[in-house]
Amino acid sequence: MELSSDRVVAPLEMSQTQSQDDESPRSDGESYESLPPHASVTTHMTAGAVAGVLEHSVMYPVDSVKTRMQSLQPDPNAQYRSVYEALKKIIRTEGVFRPLRGLNITMMGAGPAHALYFACYERVKHSLSDIIQSGGNSHIANGVAGSVATVLHDAIMNPAEVIKQRMQMYNSPYRGLLDCVRTITRTEGVGAFYRSYSTQLTMNIPFQAVHFITYELMQEQLNPHRLYNPGSHILSGAAAGAVSAAVTTPLDVCKTLLNTQENVALNSMNISGHLTGMANAFRTVYRLGGPAAFFKGVQARVIYQMPSTAIAWSVYEFFKYFLTKQQLDRFTLYVFKT
């Protein structure tokens, strides 16, 4: 049985790349196998979906605290000085499962959103890198790829974010996920699920551009040979999450206001109906709290994003490596049998 050359080129190139990397010096003295240079779209999507679900679920209680701390005029019973104090108070007064309210819709959205997100990022990054740097690493390509991937990601996650944040707020009136969806649809219309989409994109495009550039820059320093090195993926992910979270907090505060339509704050400004648009959100936040209001919840946001992003990248890189290695092993076995 004849084998066409294109069926064996990829495995041979992968093996050659692995051999070259194995001969490369390692700063940490450990022997890791190289990451697959050209994993399939299915591999990227599977790895991305698993990484997204774990990223959002593991740190979800901190995300709940962040939403409450960004409240512009919080209830006296929902005022917190720190993340730890907030978690203790919420569990003591509202129950042990209260910080997890809204987790179900988040996991439902995170899987498909991150599958598209990572698959799009990898495809656009490689295509642009081939043009800009002849296949080498390009920070411009990384930033553009992250921005394009964000448009797809947020199109799926924005409705989930609206429902999640409505259910996270103190004294949330919704009995559960379906009640929240039905109530919002009936009283505000379907458009309410995308009321903050433009603000979400305005926040997440620079967030992801900074995120990916920082991650790839850290990888150049910590893992220049691009080996499968869990420690470098965790550190790079944590640094990328912290930097991008801190610089985009003002936009996140505006997004939270648009998502939650915080009644007390809007009533105090004599705003009738529903607040729409990023410009109106910026003006409202500034009039209610001045410049300091734009950084409400920054501590919780950074504490949430650092481990979340570290988890996402380490899980993604592991599954990308594991799934591609499994495919290569099966293909090699098939070649030898035939």
DAZIGI-V442904 format. One line per field, one symbol per residue. ss: DSSP state (H for helix, E for strand, L for the rest). phi: phi as a letter, one per 30 degrees, with the letter a starting at -180 (. if undefined). burial: b if it has 24 or more other C-alpha atoms within 12 Angstrom, else e. Layout:
# DAZIGI-V442904
ss=???
phi=???
burial=???
This chain:
# DAZIGI-V442904
ss=LLLLLHHHHHHHHHHHHHHHHHHLLLLLLLLLLELLLLLLHHHHHHHHHHHHHHHHHHLHHHHHHHHHHLLLLLLHHHLLLLHHHHHHHHHHHHLLLHHHLLHHHHHHHHHHHHHHHHHHHHHHHHHHHHHHLLLLLLHHHHHHHHHHHHHHHHHHHHHHHHHHHHHHLLLLLLLLHHHHHHHHHHHHLHHHHHLLHHHHHHHHHHHHHHHHHHHHHHHHHHLLLLELLHHHHHHHHHHHHHHHHHHLHHHHHHHHHHHHLLHHHHHHLLLLLLLLLHHHHHHHHHHHHLHHHHHLLHHHHHHHHHHHHHHHHHHHHHHHHHHHHHHHHHHHHHHHHL
phi=.dcddddcdedddddddddddddddcdcicccdddddbddddddddddddddddedddceeddddeedddddbddedbcbcaddddddddddcbjdcddcdjddddddddedddddedddedddedddddddbhjddbddddddddddddddeddddddddddeddddddhedddaedddddddddcbiddddbdcddddddddddedddedddddddddddbddhddbedddddddddddddddddceedddddddddcheddddddchccicdbidddddddddddbiedddcdiddddddddedddddedddddddddddddddddddddddddc
burial=eeeeeeeeeebeebeeebeebeeeeeeeeeebbbbbbbbbeebbbbbbbbbbbbbbbbbbbbbbbbbbbbbbbeeeebbbeebeebbeebeeeeeeebbbbbbebbbbbbbbbbbbbbbbbbbbbbbbbeeeeeeebbbbbbbbbbbbbbbbbbbbbbbbbbbbbbbbbbebeeeebeebbeebeeeeeeebbbbbbbbbbbbbbbbbbbbbbbbbbbbeebbebbbbbbbbbbbbbbbbbbbbbbbbbbbbbbbbbbbbbbbebbeeeeeeebbbbbeebbbbbeebeeeebbbbbbbbbbbbbbbbbbbbbbbbbbbbbbbbbebbeeeeeeeeee
